[in-house]
Amino acid sequence: PELIKKVYKVIVTYKSSEAVTTPFDYAIDGKQNFSGDGGGTFTGNLANTSNKWDVLTLTPSSVISCQSIQIQFDLNGDDTKIEINDMSIQYRILRNKVVS
């Protein structure tokens, strides 16, 4: 946790009964602020997969530098059936930057 990471993208394997626009948000470093300072929305939409597995690549508007990241899945009250099988985060550790 004391190392700074650069997060480039998140890859999600999912099934969906309907299309959903930008359902994933993030917050960094324990701030739990998904819409303001220390947070944001990933670019990427869920497609209607007719309940077959598909892969979605989520990208932030710019590379995220953080110690930790939280990812929130928000359907805004929609009753769409979504199944998430797995998530992978593509990141790099900045070895020369340590938080004191």
N, C-alpha and C positions, 0 to 999 in steps of 0.2 A: 503493500500500500504506500510506502514512502517514495516509490519511483513514479516519475511522470510518464504517461503513455500517450501516444497519438492514435486515436481511433479513426479508421478510414471508412469502414463499412460494416454492416451487420447483414448476415445471410440467414433467411428464415425459410424453413420447409413447412408448408401449411396446406390445408384444405379449406375451401370456402364455398358456401351455398349462394353467395351474392358478392358483387364487387363492393369494395370499401376504399374510400379515399383517405390517404395519409393517417392510418390508425396508430402509428408508433411515434412516441415522444421520448425524450431522454432528459435526464438531470445528472449533473456531475458533482463529485466530491461531497456527497451526502446532503446537498442543499435542498433536495426534494422540490425544487422549483422548476416544473416541466415547461413553463411557458415564458419565463423571464430570464433574468441574469442567472447563468449557470444551467440553462436548459434550452430545449428547442425541439423541432420536429424533423424526423427523418423524411426524406423524399422517397416515395415508393407507395404504390397502391396495390391492394389485394384484388385479384381478378376472380371472377366466378369460375371456379375450377370444376364445377359439377361433381364435387366431393372426390376429386382425384388429387393426389399430391402434386404440388408445384413448388418452385423455388423463387423467392423474392429477394432482391438485393436492395437493402436500404442504405441510403447515403445521406450524410449531413450536408448542410449548405457549405460548410468549410470543415477542414480536419479538426477534430475535437482533441484538445490537450487536457488531460485530467489524471487524477490519481485513481478514481473509481467512477463507474457509470451505472446508472439505473435506467432500465428501459421499461416504459409503460405502454401497455396495449389498451387503447380506448376506442370503443365503438360508439360513443356518445348516445347511449341508450338504445341503440339499434338491436333488434333481436336476431340478427344474422348468426348462423351457426358457423363458427370458425374453430378449426383444430390446428394447434401448432405442435409439430413433431420435434423440431430442434431449432436452435439458434447458434450461430457461430459469429464471433466478433473478430474482425481483422484489425490488428493493432501492432504497434511497434513500441518497445520500451526505449526511452531516452536515457541511456546509461550515465551520461554526464550531469543529469538533472535529478537531484535528490531533494526531497522536501525535508526541512529540518524542524 
